[in-house]
């Protein structure tokens, strides 16, 4: 019979650390993407008004949210 190689505790810890590092890298990438989106939306709001309209699922009434900002002059 062939002997099965048993992973040492050090190699298991190394694998867990590599997996954790990959997950942290993915989280960092997602946070960067969210930051980019928020920045673009904020810049747009500061340049012109945005209106969001939706219908309430309970009462059927329309709800309108207006976001208005003033862009600071650049020197």
Secondary structure, DSSP 4 states (H G I P E B T S, - for coil): -PPPPPPPHHHHHHHHHHHHHHHHHHHHHHHHHHHHHHHHHHHHHHHS-EEEEEE-TTT--EEEEEE---PPPP-
